[in-house]
Amino acid sequence: MAYFRTFVLVLIVNFSLAQSNPEDKKLDEAYKLIKKEKYKEADSYLEKVLVDAPNYAPGWVLLSKLRYKEYEDAKKSDNLFGNIAVSVKDKDGKEKKDGDSLSTALLSLLQNISPSKTALDKYYYTLRRATLTCNECDRACAILRATFIDVDVDTMIGKKALRYFNEAEQEFGKKNYEASAKNYKRALEEQPNFYKAALYLGDSYYFTENYELAALAFKDASNKYPFLLEPRKYLVDAFYKQKLYEKCTDECMEAMKVYPDYMIASRLEDGLYYQNKKLNVKWMPRGTFPNKINDTSSKNLNKYLPKEPFIENKCWEYYINAAKKVTKYCNKKGIITELNDITKQRYLELYSWEEMLKNSNDESLKEAKRMKEEGFLDCYVMVTCFHHDIYDQYKDFVFRNKERIALYFKKYIVTKI
């Protein structure tokens, strides 16, 4: 249950696929290269496979694991950068204690181009790239959210509460779930706002199949920290186990407003099935990364960039060019905050889609055009076609449009079987 306790990022080499399609067979070839420890060859091979099959989730999973391994290996080379020191002397020849701005900038530059930093940026790029063209990359979505969106709320934990929590963790690791639950509860009695204690208390109940108490614990964590997705995900699972399918789907809807996670959509689909309903999601792959404001990646050496800009379809050139027209009116989040004569739109993402739809009749935009005609292009773009990079705009959009999003789901997304 506690998915984010650890991310086990390992390469499994004794893997054989059922080979139900050509990509499965190609992936099996990549595993053979990995088994021979030909990691760079496997990386290059997978890149070519994904050019031809950009929506192939297993390929993205393996490529991201390869690039995480590259990051782990690169950390071993960081000592070449970490041991560098820059000294600055004053006019009398004495060494300055704190150096100067130039030496500080130089050290910062060296750290930013360290092998591991470059490899880590490439890894995150791969996760972001995967979610552009594949809507089943749940692992990539989860890691991006855990890394860049979620915040650590347990920063001021008292010693006594922490002691109980650590004892609970030991019991949990031994699968003594009743004992772990007692200690998590003690930690909460000492410190009621202890997020992980509340969340893992729910885990303890869940693993003893006491789903009712698990739901109460997850709900407690969710109420205390409504901006975090994890307790909502587990609450959904607890409702599902109790066959409370309506509560399950209602909580899924609320969770989607926090962060439209692939696994939430999957559980929503499961819950709807038992209510004789289904999801009618017409997601479309993106032809490029979302437009961003003040993106200095081309000048920043610690950002991984491919050799060629990624543009899947010509219609997305209109999307890219849209940013040039309104950038100066946007804040750093991509929200259009200044009055202008170009658009009354509030979001750079929506304005960019509007420009693309206005200038292109590409077949891939059929659903987007329909949603525009129906008056729900905003929900389609921001919710159905959500991407991690537009999270700041999404958060603002949800805050202002909760009822509208609910109507969108009711009218277009949830339908009868």
C-alpha positions as CSV (number, residue, x, y, z in Angstrom):
1,M,0.0,0.0,0.0
2,A,2.5,2.7,1.0
3,Y,3.8,3.1,-2.5
4,F,6.1,6.0,-1.7
5,R,8.0,4.4,1.2
6,T,10.5,3.2,-1.4
7,F,10.9,3.4,-5.1
8,V,12.6,0.1,-6.1
9,L,14.2,1.0,-9.4
10,V,16.0,-2.1,-10.5
11,L,16.6,-3.8,-13.8
12,I,15.1,-7.2,-14.1
13,V,17.1,-9.3,-16.6
14,N,15.4,-12.7,-16.3
15,F,12.2,-11.4,-17.9
16,S,10.3,-12.9,-20.8
17,L,7.3,-11.2,-22.4
18,A,4.3,-12.9,-23.8
19,Q,5.1,-11.1,-27.0
20,S,1.5,-10.3,-27.9
21,N,2.6,-7.5,-30.2
22,P,5.8,-6.5,-32.1
23,E,6.9,-4.1,-29.4
24,D,6.8,-6.9,-26.8
25,K,9.3,-8.9,-28.9
26,K,11.5,-5.8,-29.3
27,L,11.5,-5.2,-25.6
28,D,12.6,-8.7,-25.0
29,E,15.6,-7.9,-27.2
30,A,16.4,-4.9,-25.0
31,Y,16.4,-7.2,-21.9
32,K,18.9,-9.5,-23.7
33,L,21.2,-6.5,-24.1
34,I,20.8,-5.6,-20.4
35,K,21.6,-9.2,-19.4
36,K,24.9,-8.8,-21.2
37,E,25.4,-5.5,-19.4
38,K,25.3,-3.6,-22.6
39,Y,23.3,-0.7,-21.1
40,K,24.1,2.0,-23.6
41,E,23.2,-0.2,-26.5
42,A,19.9,-1.1,-24.7
43,D,19.2,2.6,-24.2
44,S,19.8,3.5,-27.8
45,Y,17.8,0.5,-29.0
46,L,14.8,1.5,-26.8
47,E,14.9,5.1,-28.0
48,K,14.5,3.8,-31.6
49,V,11.6,1.5,-30.5
50,L,9.8,4.3,-28.8
51,V,10.1,6.6,-31.8
52,D,8.0,4.1,-33.8
53,A,5.8,3.2,-30.8
54,P,5.6,6.4,-28.6
55,N,2.5,5.1,-26.7
56,Y,4.2,1.8,-25.6
57,A,4.2,2.0,-21.8
58,P,6.5,-1.0,-21.0
59,G,9.2,0.5,-23.2
60,W,9.1,3.8,-21.3
61,V,9.3,2.0,-18.0
62,L,12.4,0.1,-19.0
63,L,14.1,3.2,-20.6
64,S,13.5,5.2,-17.4
65,K,15.0,2.4,-15.3
66,L,18.0,2.4,-17.5
67,R,18.4,6.1,-17.1
68,Y,18.0,5.9,-13.4
69,K,20.8,3.3,-13.4
70,E,22.9,5.8,-15.5
71,Y,22.3,8.3,-12.7
72,E,23.3,5.9,-10.0
73,D,26.5,5.0,-11.9
74,A,27.3,8.7,-12.6
75,K,27.2,9.5,-8.8
76,K,30.4,7.5,-8.6
77,S,32.2,10.0,-10.8
78,D,31.0,13.1,-8.8
79,N,34.2,13.1,-6.7
80,L,36.0,14.6,-9.6
81,F,33.8,17.6,-9.2
82,G,33.2,17.5,-5.4
83,N,36.9,17.8,-4.5
84,I,37.4,21.0,-6.4
85,A,38.1,24.1,-4.3
86,V,38.5,27.6,-5.5
87,S,40.5,30.1,-3.4
88,V,40.5,33.9,-3.8
89,K,43.1,36.2,-2.4
90,D,42.8,39.9,-1.6
91,K,45.2,42.6,-2.7
92,D,47.6,41.8,0.2
93,G,47.8,38.1,-0.9
94,K,45.7,36.8,2.0
95,E,43.1,34.2,1.2
96,K,39.5,35.4,1.5
97,K,37.5,33.3,3.9
98,D,34.3,33.1,1.8
99,G,35.8,33.7,-1.7
100,D,33.9,36.1,-3.9
101,S,30.9,36.0,-6.2
102,L,32.9,34.8,-9.2
103,S,34.4,31.8,-7.3
104,T,30.9,31.0,-5.9
105,A,29.4,31.1,-9.4
106,L,32.2,28.8,-10.7
107,L,31.7,26.2,-8.0
108,S,28.0,26.3,-8.6
109,L,28.6,25.8,-12.3
110,L,30.8,22.8,-11.7
111,Q,28.2,21.2,-9.4
112,N,25.5,21.8,-12.0
113,I,27.5,20.0,-14.8
114,S,28.5,17.1,-12.6
115,P,27.9,13.7,-14.2
116,S,25.1,12.7,-11.7
117,K,23.3,16.1,-12.1
118,T,23.3,15.8,-15.9
119,A,22.2,12.1,-15.7
120,L,19.4,13.0,-13.2
121,D,18.0,15.7,-15.5
122,K,18.0,13.2,-18.4
123,Y,16.1,10.7,-16.2
124,Y,13.4,13.3,-15.3
125,Y,13.3,14.4,-19.0
126,T,12.5,10.7,-19.9
127,L,9.7,10.6,-17.4
128,R,8.2,13.8,-18.7
129,R,8.6,12.7,-22.3
130,A,6.9,9.4,-21.6
131,T,3.8,11.1,-20.2
132,L,3.4,13.2,-23.4
133,T,2.6,10.3,-25.7
134,C,1.5,7.5,-23.3
135,N,-1.4,7.8,-20.8
136,E,-0.6,4.6,-19.0
137,C,2.8,5.6,-17.6
138,D,1.6,5.4,-14.0
139,R,5.1,4.9,-12.6
140,A,6.4,8.0,-14.4
141,C,3.4,10.1,-13.2
142,A,3.9,8.9,-9.6
143,I,7.7,9.7,-9.5
144,L,7.2,13.1,-11.0
145,R,4.5,14.0,-8.5
146,A,6.5,12.6,-5.6
147,T,9.6,14.5,-6.6
148,F,8.3,17.9,-7.8
149,I,4.7,18.3,-6.4
150,D,4.4,16.6,-3.0
151,V,5.8,18.4,0.0
152,D,7.2,17.0,3.3
153,V,4.7,18.0,5.9
154,D,6.3,16.1,8.8
155,T,9.1,18.6,9.5
156,M,8.5,19.3,13.2
157,I,8.0,15.9,14.8
158,G,8.6,15.6,18.5
159,K,11.1,13.0,19.9
160,K,8.4,10.9,21.7
161,A,6.1,10.8,18.7
162,L,9.1,9.9,16.5
163,R,10.1,7.1,18.8
164,Y,6.7,5.5,18.7
165,F,6.7,5.9,14.9
166,N,10.0,4.2,14.5
167,E,8.8,1.3,16.7
168,A,5.8,1.0,14.5
169,E,7.9,0.9,11.4
170,Q,9.9,-2.0,12.9
171,E,6.8,-3.9,13.6
172,F,5.4,-3.1,10.2
173,G,8.5,-4.4,8.6
174,K,8.1,-7.7,10.5
175,K,4.4,-7.8,9.3
176,N,3.2,-7.4,12.9
177,Y,0.4,-5.1,11.8
178,E,-1.6,-5.1,15.0
179,A,1.6,-4.0,16.9
180,S,2.5,-1.4,14.3
181,A,-1.1,0.0,14.5
182,K,-0.8,0.5,18.3
183,N,2.5,2.4,17.9
184,Y,1.3,4.6,15.0
185,K,-1.8,5.5,17.2
186,R,0.6,6.4,20.1
187,A,2.6,8.6,17.7
188,L,-0.7,10.3,16.7
189,E,-1.7,10.8,20.3
190,E,1.5,12.6,20.9
191,Q,1.3,14.6,17.7
192,P,-2.1,14.6,16.0
193,N,-0.8,16.3,12.8
194,F,1.8,13.5,12.2
195,Y,0.9,12.8,8.6
196,K,2.9,9.6,8.0
197,A,1.7,8.1,11.2
198,A,-1.9,8.6,10.1
199,L,-1.2,7.3,6.6
200,Y,0.7,4.2,7.8
201,L,-1.9,3.5,10.5
202,G,-4.3,3.0,7.6
203,D,-1.8,0.7,6.0
204,S,-1.6,-1.4,9.1
205,Y,-5.4,-1.8,9.2
206,Y,-5.5,-2.4,5.5
207,F,-3.1,-5.3,5.7
208,T,-5.2,-6.9,8.4
209,E,-8.2,-6.5,6.1
210,N,-9.9,-4.1,8.5
211,Y,-10.9,-1.8,5.6
212,E,-13.4,0.2,7.6
213,L,-10.7,1.3,10.1
214,A,-8.2,1.8,7.3
215,A,-10.7,4.1,5.6
216,L,-11.0,6.2,8.8
217,A,-7.3,6.5,9.1
218,F,-6.8,7.5,5.4
219,K,-9.7,10.0,5.7
220,D,-8.0,11.5,8.8
221,A,-4.8,12.0,6.8
222,S,-6.7,13.4,3.9
223,N,-8.6,15.9,6.0
224,K,-5.4,17.1,7.7
225,Y,-3.6,17.5,4.3
226,P,-6.2,17.8,1.6
227,F,-3.6,18.9,-1.0
228,L,-1.8,15.5,-0.9
229,L,-3.0,12.8,-3.2
230,E,-1.6,9.7,-1.5
231,P,-4.2,9.4,1.4
232,R,-7.0,9.9,-1.1
233,K,-5.6,7.1,-3.3
234,Y,-5.5,4.7,-0.4
235,L,-9.0,5.9,0.8
236,V,-10.3,4.9,-2.6
237,D,-8.8,1.5,-2.3
238,A,-10.3,1.0,1.2
239,F,-13.8,2.0,-0.1
240,Y,-13.3,-0.4,-3.1
241,K,-12.5,-3.3,-0.8
242,Q,-15.7,-2.6,1.2
243,K,-17.6,-2.6,-2.1
244,L,-18.7,1.0,-1.4
245,Y,-18.4,1.8,-5.1
246,E,-20.3,5.1,-5.0
247,K,-18.0,6.4,-2.3
248,C,-15.1,5.0,-4.2
249,T,-16.0,7.0,-7.4
250,D,-16.9,10.2,-5.4
251,E,-13.5,10.1,-3.8
252,C,-11.8,9.5,-7.1
253,M,-13.4,12.6,-8.4
254,E,-12.1,14.6,-5.5
255,A,-8.7,13.0,-5.9
256,M,-8.6,14.0,-9.6
257,K,-8.9,17.6,-8.6
258,V,-5.8,17.3,-6.5
259,Y,-3.8,15.6,-9.2
260,P,-5.2,13.7,-12.2
261,D,-3.1,10.6,-11.6
262,Y,-3.4,7.6,-14.0
263,M,-4.0,5.2,-11.2
264,I,-6.9,7.3,-9.9
265,A,-8.5,7.2,-13.3
266,S,-8.0,3.4,-13.4
267,R,-9.7,2.9,-10.0
268,L,-12.5,5.3,-11.0
269,E,-13.1,3.0,-14.0
270,D,-13.2,0.0,-11.7
271,G,-15.7,1.7,-9.3
272,L,-18.0,2.8,-12.2
273,Y,-18.2,-0.7,-13.6
274,Y,-20.1,-1.9,-10.6
275,Q,-22.5,1.0,-11.0
276,N,-23.2,0.1,-14.7
277,K,-21.2,3.0,-15.8
278,K,-17.9,3.5,-17.7
279,L,-15.3,6.2,-18.4
280,N,-15.4,7.8,-21.8
281,V,-12.0,9.5,-21.8
282,K,-10.7,10.7,-25.2
283,W,-7.2,11.6,-24.2
284,M,-4.9,12.6,-27.0
285,P,-1.0,12.4,-27.1
286,R,0.9,15.7,-27.0
287,G,3.1,16.6,-29.9
288,T,5.5,18.7,-27.8
289,F,6.2,19.7,-24.2
290,P,3.9,22.3,-22.7
291,N,4.7,25.9,-23.2
292,K,6.6,27.4,-20.3
293,I,7.5,30.9,-19.1
294,N,11.0,32.1,-18.6
295,D,12.4,28.7,-19.7
296,T,16.1,29.2,-19.7
297,S,16.9,25.6,-20.3
298,S,18.8,26.3,-23.5
299,K,21.3,28.4,-21.5
300,N,21.4,26.2,-18.4
301,L,23.9,23.5,-18.6
302,N,22.2,21.3,-16.0
303,K,19.2,20.7,-18.2
304,Y,19.0,17.7,-20.5
305,L,17.8,18.5,-24.0
306,P,17.6,16.2,-27.0
307,K,19.6,17.0,-30.1
308,E,16.5,17.9,-32.0
309,P,13.3,19.6,-30.6
310,F,10.5,17.1,-30.2
311,I,7.6,17.9,-32.4
312,E,5.3,14.9,-33.2
313,N,2.9,16.7,-35.5
314,K,3.1,19.9,-37.5
315,C,-0.1,21.3,-35.9
316,W,1.8,21.6,-32.6
317,E,4.0,24.3,-34.2
318,Y,1.0,26.6,-33.8
319,Y,0.8,25.7,-30.2
320,I,4.5,26.5,-29.7
321,N,4.3,29.8,-31.5
322,A,1.3,30.9,-29.4
323,A,3.6,31.5,-26.4
324,K,5.6,34.1,-28.2
325,K,2.5,36.3,-28.4
326,V,1.5,36.3,-24.8
327,T,4.6,35.5,-22.8
328,K,5.1,39.0,-21.6
329,Y,1.6,39.1,-20.1
330,C,2.1,35.9,-18.1
331,N,3.5,35.2,-14.6
332,K,6.1,32.4,-14.1
333,K,3.3,29.9,-13.6
334,G,1.9,30.5,-17.1
335,I,-1.1,32.4,-15.9
336,I,-2.0,35.4,-18.0
337,T,-2.2,38.1,-15.3
338,E,-1.8,41.4,-17.4
339,L,-4.6,42.9,-19.5
340,N,-3.8,42.8,-23.2
341,D,-5.4,43.1,-26.6
342,I,-4.6,39.6,-27.7
343,T,-6.7,37.4,-25.4
344,K,-9.0,37.4,-22.4
345,Q,-7.9,33.8,-21.6
346,R,-6.3,33.3,-18.2
347,Y,-4.1,30.3,-19.0
348,L,-1.2,30.0,-21.4
349,E,-2.0,26.4,-21.9
350,L,-5.6,27.1,-23.0
351,Y,-4.6,30.0,-25.2
352,S,-2.0,27.8,-26.9
353,W,-4.6,25.2,-27.7
354,E,-7.0,27.8,-29.0
355,E,-4.3,29.1,-31.4
356,M,-3.6,25.5,-32.5
357,L,-7.3,24.8,-33.1
358,K,-7.8,28.1,-35.0
359,N,-4.9,27.4,-37.4
360,S,-5.1,23.7,-37.9
361,N,-7.6,21.1,-39.1
362,D,-5.5,18.1,-38.2
363,E,-7.5,15.0,-37.6
364,S,-5.9,14.5,-34.2
365,L,-7.6,17.6,-33.0
366,K,-11.1,16.3,-33.7
367,E,-12.1,15.8,-30.0
368,A,-10.6,19.1,-28.9
369,K,-12.6,20.9,-31.6
370,R,-15.8,19.2,-30.5
371,M,-15.1,20.2,-26.9
372,K,-14.6,23.8,-28.0
373,E,-17.9,23.8,-29.8
374,E,-19.6,22.3,-26.7
375,G,-18.0,25.0,-24.5
376,F,-15.7,22.6,-22.5
377,L,-12.4,23.0,-24.2
378,D,-11.0,24.3,-20.9
379,C,-11.9,21.1,-19.0
380,Y,-10.7,18.9,-21.8
381,V,-7.3,20.5,-22.0
382,M,-6.6,21.0,-18.3
383,V,-8.1,17.8,-17.0
384,T,-8.3,15.1,-19.7
385,C,-5.1,16.2,-21.4
386,F,-3.3,17.1,-18.2
387,H,0.5,17.0,-18.2
388,H,2.8,17.4,-15.2
389,D,4.4,20.5,-16.6
390,I,1.1,22.5,-16.4
391,Y,0.4,21.6,-12.8
392,D,0.6,25.3,-11.6
393,Q,-2.1,26.3,-14.1
394,Y,-4.1,23.2,-13.3
395,K,-4.2,24.0,-9.6
396,D,-5.4,27.5,-10.3
397,F,-8.0,26.2,-12.8
398,V,-9.4,23.6,-10.3
399,F,-9.7,26.2,-7.6
400,R,-11.8,28.4,-9.8
401,N,-13.8,25.7,-11.6
402,K,-14.7,22.9,-9.2
403,E,-18.4,22.8,-10.2
404,R,-17.6,23.1,-13.8
405,I,-15.2,20.1,-13.7
406,A,-17.9,18.1,-11.9
407,L,-20.4,19.0,-14.7
408,Y,-17.8,18.0,-17.3
409,F,-17.4,14.6,-15.8
410,K,-21.1,14.1,-15.5
411,K,-21.8,15.2,-19.1
412,Y,-18.9,13.7,-21.0
413,I,-16.7,11.5,-19.0
414,V,-19.0,9.2,-17.0
415,T,-21.5,7.4,-19.2
416,K,-23.9,4.5,-18.8
417,I,-22.8,1.1,-20.1
